Each structure stands twice: as structure tokens, then as C-alpha cells.
Amino acid sequence: MPKPGSAASSSFKHTLPAETIQEELAALVNALNADETVHGILVQLPLPKHLDAQCITLASSPVALMPDQRRVD
């Protein structure tokens, strides 16, 4: 249990083979997006040339997750 006023965090790593196809990576990002315990996704760039890095990074964006809550004050 963290002390009051301190931040607790956890992390995990998904290491995928270079041969991973776009659909497999997108499925993983979508699964992480659906997981309520995940509050951020870091995508290690550069991705292999056969993967669309822009598509993956946009899919992992909080704006992509909450289209009705884009404004954060």
C-alpha cells in the first residue's frame, strides 16, 4: 500500500517479434485500450518498416480513447 500523497505505478512490457503484422499489433493496442487498469501506452519507435507507426501511435492516444472528453483542463 503506497503512503498517502505518493503515487503508485506499475508497468509491463510486450515484446513482439519484428515479423508482427499490423493487425496483430493493432489488436494488442485495442486490448490495452479496453483494459481499465491501463492508463497509458508507450510505443517504442521506430517500428519495423512494414508497420504503420502513425496508425499505431494514434490508436494508443488518449484522444482516440475518449472522443467525448477531448478537453482536459
N, C-alpha and C positions, 0 to 999 in steps of 0.2 A: 504494500500500500504506500503510495507516494505521500510525502509530507504536504500539509496544506500550503497552497501557494506555489507548489512546484509542478512542473509539467512532466507527465509520464508519456513515454512513447515506446512504440515497438516497431520493428521493421522486418521485412522478409524479402527474399531475393528470388526471382525467377530467372534462371539461366537457360536460355533457349539455344538450340544449335543454329549455326549460320544458315542451314537449309530450311529453317522455319518459313512457311509460306504466309502471305499476307492474311489469309483467312484465319489461320491458327493464332497469329499474334493479335488480330482484332478480337477474336473470341476470348482470349485471356484478358485483354483490356476491358472488354464488356463485362466479364465475370468480376473483375476487380471493381468496376464502376457499380455493379449491383450489390457488392458486399458493403453493408453498413458500417463495418469496422474499419474500412479503408478510407482514409481522409486525404490521401494524396498519392499520386503515381509519378515516379521519376522514370523517364525513358532515356536510356543511355544512347547517345548519338556519337558517331554516325551509325545508322543501321546499315545492314548489307544493301548493296545497290538494288537488289530486286524487291525491296520493301519500300513502301511509300511512307517516308518519315513524317511528312506533313499530315497525312491522314491519321497516323497513329498518335502523334502528339496532340492533334485537335480532339481526337476521341478521348484522350486522357485528361482533357481540360475541364476544370470545374464548371465553366460556362456551358460546355456540352452536356454536363450532368444536370444542370439546374436552369433550363431556359427561362423559367418564370421568375427566377431570382438573380438576374444578372447584376443588379446594382447592389453593391456592398458598401456601406458607409462606415 
